[in-house]
Amino acid sequence: MHITCPACAAAYEVPDTLLVPGRRARCARCGHEWEPSADTTPPPPEPEATPAVTAVVAPESAVRIPEAPRVAAAERRITPPAKPPRRRPGTAIWLGWAASLAIIVYAGYAAAHHRETVMRRWPPSIRLYNVLGLLPAAPPAKP
């Protein structure tokens, strides 16, 4: 069945099984809700009478209108907009990376320089220092 939105005149083809009395329809275009019925369907278009064609002969002195140039199919294609140029990372990004690197370097230095204190307070780290070859000559004394 052919139904039309009364608010915006959008036309829809809906199966008859979906058009149950009391069921409302919502227009996808404008969001208007209505209860479709037989009166919401527009009548079929009437065939238009075609006028008789008569040949008109223009005098040779008539001005000829040039035809529009034909455009090749490749030129008619719509091209997507060009991508904007890529921006270079700003100073803030480089400062962030430098600060991160400084924190990692300092953490490594502190872990190596204060390894005896770390091993005393966190005994499982002794294995890590052993694997890295950073064990002191004598194991740390336990308090």
Steps between C-alpha positions, in 0.01 A plus 500: 500500500621847422481747792601865520598706803242775550764737645775490237349293215770231515373189320553143625415159362389283793380137492127469573572259786676774698211745473281381786215727619613693807869468420683829456762580238793738544655693214872437459552846353319732745410270794124574479278218630160420354264210457508401134171417339360472151449876483872572559589330176502737207296407196700360210623771263278564204658459159569835343380576155789551263464807281528459129849564371532748221815559307631853501754597242733777607630735236865465412571845628401394853772512763634160595560434868819305551468172685654462842835324483476133583689398809682170507384247757829527689457875537143462631607287793488673831840492661527483878638809671875513534644402836631788706879513530643307794612712790837445657497406867516806721742589775269359768527150348879512499509626859269215602729242340810658658337501846396135461851400398650696792269321746596157362871581508476632857303193613770273353776701666320494836438126477869434426647752746270409792480127423605394849214694656257363239614141560473543878145640482377278216675160507354363173705766318818309587425262212466790254829655610664156475377458139623850415837434667453784748529304826732657756804304618328406826124446529321775685469460873152444631392726784 
